[in-house]
């Protein structure tokens, strides 16, 4: 996980330690920063300012390590500092990670805003990314994961991930699919056909949700499930559902063209506005 010493990042350490304990895997804490700003020439390794930055970075990593050890002493830990752009460091680490965790915002010793780092990492990482908002959730039987199901025919990787997380934590999964009639159809449908058309779209939405749940419900039959199909735009529906969730899980399609936005508008909005932690799960293609 990426840390920068901010309160949000330290709360993310708690979540990361819990995740590592549940998964039975080691936890790698990483502080990454470029020492020099673009306007400032690189200083010799022995310069006092560079040494101060290095000392501060090691202190941040050590504080995160102490917090993680205190919370989950059974987890194998490693804490590292690297002189690299935090986005590049975390995306590179995602090749070898089960998940990457970051806080929703922070300060960074070299002036980076962790909020922008977290969004960019969520857009580019090759494994699931948790953007931790607030503290780690409690572990009561009342906790639920809300998983957003995208348009029919898209990847269901986020749904599979949500069920795996729910099984680890002992939570339930609420799968939400929000749909709206196509705009072109709204403009051409004749009077008296609105109700019939709405029923057709609702049935198609229900069928898509049922198809997406076949595999995860078979694999995780013990996980409680709530199916929600609602005629609404996705953004307000997800925000409302996330208000009672421990975790919101969304999918993100990785596009080959790096110039094309890697996060959809809905996922981007949830990273900025959801009241709970958000997990972004990359899908194939």
VENPE-V615021 format. One record per residue. N is the residue number from 0. SS is DSSP state (h for helix, s for strand, l for the rest). Layout:
N/SS ; N/SS
//
This chain:
0/l ; 1/s ; 2/l ; 3/l ; 4/l ; 5/l ; 6/h ; 7/h ; 8/h ; 9/h ; 10/h ; 11/h ; 12/h ; 13/h ; 14/h ; 15/h ; 16/h ; 17/h ; 18/h ; 19/h ; 20/h ; 21/h ; 22/h ; 23/l ; 24/l ; 25/l ; 26/s ; 27/s ; 28/s ; 29/s ; 30/s ; 31/s ; 32/l ; 33/l ; 34/l ; 35/l ; 36/l ; 37/l ; 38/l ; 39/l ; 40/l ; 41/l ; 42/l ; 43/l ; 44/l ; 45/l ; 46/l ; 47/h ; 48/h ; 49/h ; 50/h ; 51/h ; 52/h ; 53/h ; 54/h ; 55/h ; 56/h ; 57/h ; 58/h ; 59/h ; 60/h ; 61/h ; 62/h ; 63/h ; 64/h ; 65/h ; 66/h ; 67/h ; 68/h ; 69/h ; 70/h ; 71/l ; 72/l ; 73/l ; 74/l ; 75/l ; 76/s ; 77/s ; 78/s ; 79/s ; 80/s ; 81/s ; 82/l ; 83/l ; 84/l ; 85/h ; 86/h ; 87/h ; 88/h ; 89/h ; 90/h ; 91/h ; 92/h ; 93/h ; 94/h ; 95/h ; 96/l ; 97/l ; 98/s ; 99/s ; 100/s ; 101/s ; 102/s ; 103/l ; 104/l ; 105/l ; 106/l ; 107/l ; 108/l ; 109/l ; 110/l ; 111/l ; 112/l ; 113/h ; 114/h ; 115/h ; 116/h ; 117/h ; 118/h ; 119/h ; 120/h ; 121/h ; 122/h ; 123/h ; 124/l ; 125/l ; 126/l ; 127/s ; 128/s ; 129/s ; 130/s ; 131/s ; 132/l ; 133/l ; 134/l ; 135/l ; 136/l ; 137/l ; 138/l ; 139/l ; 140/l ; 141/l ; 142/l ; 143/s ; 144/s ; 145/s ; 146/s ; 147/s ; 148/l ; 149/l ; 150/l ; 151/l ; 152/l ; 153/l ; 154/l ; 155/l ; 156/h ; 157/h ; 158/h ; 159/h ; 160/h ; 161/h ; 162/h ; 163/h ; 164/h ; 165/h ; 166/h ; 167/h ; 168/h ; 169/l ; 170/l ; 171/s ; 172/s ; 173/s ; 174/s ; 175/s ; 176/s ; 177/s ; 178/s ; 179/l ; 180/l ; 181/l ; 182/h ; 183/h ; 184/h ; 185/h ; 186/h ; 187/h ; 188/l ; 189/l ; 190/l ; 191/l ; 192/l ; 193/h ; 194/h ; 195/h ; 196/h ; 197/h ; 198/h ; 199/h ; 200/h ; 201/h ; 202/h ; 203/h ; 204/h ; 205/h ; 206/h ; 207/h ; 208/h ; 209/h ; 210/h ; 211/h ; 212/h ; 213/h ; 214/h ; 215/h ; 216/h ; 217/h ; 218/h ; 219/l ; 220/l ; 221/l ; 222/l ; 223/l ; 224/s ; 225/s ; 226/s ; 227/s ; 228/s ; 229/s ; 230/s ; 231/l ; 232/l ; 233/h ; 234/h ; 235/h ; 236/h ; 237/h ; 238/h ; 239/h ; 240/h ; 241/h ; 242/l ; 243/l ; 244/l ; 245/l ; 246/s ; 247/s ; 248/s ; 249/s ; 250/s ; 251/s ; 252/s ; 253/l ; 254/l ; 255/l ; 256/l ; 257/l ; 258/l ; 259/l ; 260/l ; 261/l ; 262/l ; 263/l ; 264/h ; 265/h ; 266/h ; 267/h ; 268/h ; 269/h ; 270/h ; 271/h ; 272/h ; 273/l ; 274/l ; 275/l ; 276/s ; 277/s ; 278/s ; 279/s ; 280/s ; 281/s ; 282/s ; 283/l ; 284/l
//
